[in-house]
Amino acid sequence: MNLNFVIVIIFILAMCMFIYLIYRRKKNSYLMAGKKWDRIVDELRRRK
């Protein structure tokens, strides 16, 4: 009984960490894409 409870808790924590890591990766990729678009917009403004 106690062992099952511990296994369930560890499983839930592992899932939360996995979801958090996916969230961080998506957020990082969105920030990088935003910086790329900022550079493109700056370049277009300079050419104008």
Beta strands, then each sheet from edge to edge (+ up, - down):
end
